[in-house]
Amino acid sequence: MFEYKGWITLSSDSYDEDFYRLKEQVAFLEKEITKFNGSSKFSKIINCNEDYTLSLIGVLNHENGIVEEIKDLLHHIAEVLPASFGVIYYRDQEGGHENHYFIIRLSKGKLDEFNDHILSPCFPIIED
């Protein structure tokens, strides 16, 4: 099984947000994230007082390239909304690291990947 969960705060400028431009980019992104929706995947942009957050959740039978799709989406977000930031946690129970989560972080226009130390090792921290 493969699962991912995370959030990205969408922003074009960390100091002086152009809300008109932000709304345009968010509307464009809403069309692009539809591929992350289905019976085992969910994505949604949530607006809380003009603060937009992208939520991504998926539980799939196999990874099947979804990590690269997520990274491609995050790279695109970094290009059009460079002040965006957030994290995606993922775990691939078939990938040889079934006892660990990994984190993809988007910050200041770039992606970094880390081994998780909060929920990992999954046995015994979150599972018996």
TORRO-939681 format. One record per residue (C-alpha): residue number from 0; residue in one letter; chain; x, z, y. Coordinates in steps of 0.2 Angstrom, whole numbers, padded with zeros to 4 digits. Example, Ala and Ser with C-alpha at 12.3 -4.5 7.8 and 13.67 -1.06 7.14 Angstrom:
% TORRO-939681
[0,"A","A",[0062,0039,-0022]]
[1,"S","A",[0068,0036,-0005]]
//
This chain:
% TORRO-939681
[0,"M","A",[0000,0000,0000]]
[1,"F","A",[0005,-0003,0018]]
[2,"E","A",[-0001,0006,0033]]
[3,"Y","A",[0002,0006,0052]]
[4,"K","A",[-0005,0016,0066]]
[5,"G","A",[-0001,0017,0084]]
[6,"W","A",[-0004,0015,0103]]
[7,"I","A",[0003,0005,0117]]
[8,"T","A",[-0001,0009,0136]]
[9,"L","A",[-0003,-0007,0145]]
[10,"S","A",[0006,-0008,0162]]
[11,"S","A",[0014,-0021,0172]]
[12,"D","A",[0023,-0010,0185]]
[13,"S","A",[0027,0009,0182]]
[14,"Y","A",[0026,0012,0201]]
[15,"D","A",[0013,0001,0209]]
[16,"E","A",[0000,-0007,0197]]
[17,"D","A",[-0008,-0023,0202]]
[18,"F","A",[-0025,-0019,0194]]
[19,"Y","A",[-0031,-0037,0196]]
[20,"R","A",[-0016,-0044,0187]]
[21,"L","A",[-0017,-0030,0174]]
[22,"K","A",[-0036,-0035,0171]]
[23,"E","A",[-0031,-0053,0169]]
[24,"Q","A",[-0017,-0049,0156]]
[25,"V","A",[-0028,-0037,0147]]
[26,"A","A",[-0042,-0050,0145]]
[27,"F","A",[-0029,-0062,0138]]
[28,"L","A",[-0022,-0049,0126]]
[29,"E","A",[-0040,-0045,0120]]
[30,"K","A",[-0041,-0063,0113]]
[31,"E","A",[-0024,-0062,0105]]
[32,"I","A",[-0027,-0046,0096]]
[33,"T","A",[-0042,-0053,0086]]
[34,"K","A",[-0030,-0057,0072]]
[35,"F","A",[-0027,-0039,0070]]
[36,"N","A",[-0046,-0036,0066]]
[37,"G","A",[-0054,-0037,0049]]
[38,"S","A",[-0059,-0026,0034]]
[39,"S","A",[-0043,-0017,0033]]
[40,"K","A",[-0036,-0019,0051]]
[41,"F","A",[-0042,-0013,0068]]
[42,"S","A",[-0036,-0016,0085]]
[43,"K","A",[-0045,-0012,0102]]
[44,"I","A",[-0040,-0011,0120]]
[45,"I","A",[-0048,0005,0128]]
[46,"N","A",[-0050,0007,0146]]
[47,"C","A",[-0050,0025,0153]]
[48,"N","A",[-0051,0025,0172]]
[49,"E","A",[-0042,0009,0173]]
[50,"D","A",[-0028,0015,0161]]
[51,"Y","A",[-0028,0003,0147]]
[52,"T","A",[-0022,0007,0129]]
[53,"L","A",[-0020,-0004,0114]]
[54,"S","A",[-0024,0005,0098]]
[55,"L","A",[-0018,-0003,0082]]
[56,"I","A",[-0023,0003,0064]]
[57,"G","A",[-0021,-0005,0047]]
[58,"V","A",[-0021,-0001,0029]]
[59,"L","A",[-0017,-0016,0018]]
[60,"N","A",[-0013,-0018,0000]]
[61,"H","A",[0004,-0027,0004]]
[62,"E","A",[0014,-0029,0020]]
[63,"N","A",[0013,-0048,0019]]
[64,"G","A",[0023,-0050,0036]]
[65,"I","A",[0012,-0039,0047]]
[66,"V","A",[0027,-0030,0053]]
[67,"E","A",[0034,-0046,0061]]
[68,"E","A",[0017,-0050,0068]]
[69,"I","A",[0016,-0033,0076]]
[70,"K","A",[0033,-0035,0083]]
[71,"D","A",[0029,-0053,0090]]
[72,"L","A",[0014,-0045,0098]]
[73,"L","A",[0024,-0031,0106]]
[74,"H","A",[0037,-0044,0112]]
[75,"H","A",[0023,-0054,0120]]
[76,"I","A",[0016,-0038,0128]]
[77,"A","A",[0034,-0034,0135]]
[78,"E","A",[0035,-0051,0143]]
[79,"V","A",[0018,-0051,0152]]
[80,"L","A",[0016,-0032,0155]]
[81,"P","A",[0034,-0026,0156]]
[82,"A","A",[0030,-0007,0160]]
[83,"S","A",[0020,-0005,0144]]
[84,"F","A",[0026,0008,0132]]
[85,"G","A",[0021,0016,0115]]
[86,"V","A",[0024,0018,0097]]
[87,"I","A",[0018,0011,0080]]
[88,"Y","A",[0021,0021,0065]]
[89,"Y","A",[0021,0011,0048]]
[90,"R","A",[0024,0015,0030]]
[91,"D","A",[0027,0003,0016]]
[92,"Q","A",[0024,0011,-0001]]
[93,"E","A",[0031,-0005,-0010]]
[94,"G","A",[0046,-0008,0001]]
[95,"G","A",[0058,0004,-0007]]
[96,"H","A",[0055,0018,0006]]
[97,"E","A",[0039,0024,0000]]
[98,"N","A",[0043,0042,0005]]
[99,"H","A",[0046,0038,0024]]
[100,"Y","A",[0038,0032,0039]]
[101,"F","A",[0046,0021,0052]]
[102,"I","A",[0043,0020,0071]]
[103,"I","A",[0043,0004,0082]]
[104,"R","A",[0045,0010,0100]]
[105,"L","A",[0041,-0002,0115]]
[106,"S","A",[0049,0005,0131]]
[107,"K","A",[0055,-0004,0146]]
[108,"G","A",[0053,-0021,0139]]
[109,"K","A",[0062,-0019,0123]]
[110,"L","A",[0058,-0014,0105]]
[111,"D","A",[0068,-0001,0095]]
[112,"E","A",[0065,0004,0077]]
[113,"F","A",[0068,0022,0071]]
[114,"N","A",[0067,0032,0055]]
[115,"D","A",[0053,0045,0057]]
[116,"H","A",[0058,0063,0055]]
[117,"I","A",[0041,0071,0060]]
[118,"L","A",[0030,0065,0045]]
[119,"S","A",[0045,0060,0033]]
[120,"P","A",[0049,0063,0020]]
[121,"C","A",[0031,0061,0015]]
[122,"F","A",[0033,0072,0000]]
[123,"P","A",[0032,0087,0003]]
[124,"I","A",[0028,0086,0022]]
[125,"I","A",[0011,0077,0021]]
[126,"E","A",[0008,0075,0002]]
[127,"D","A",[0010,0085,-0013]]
//
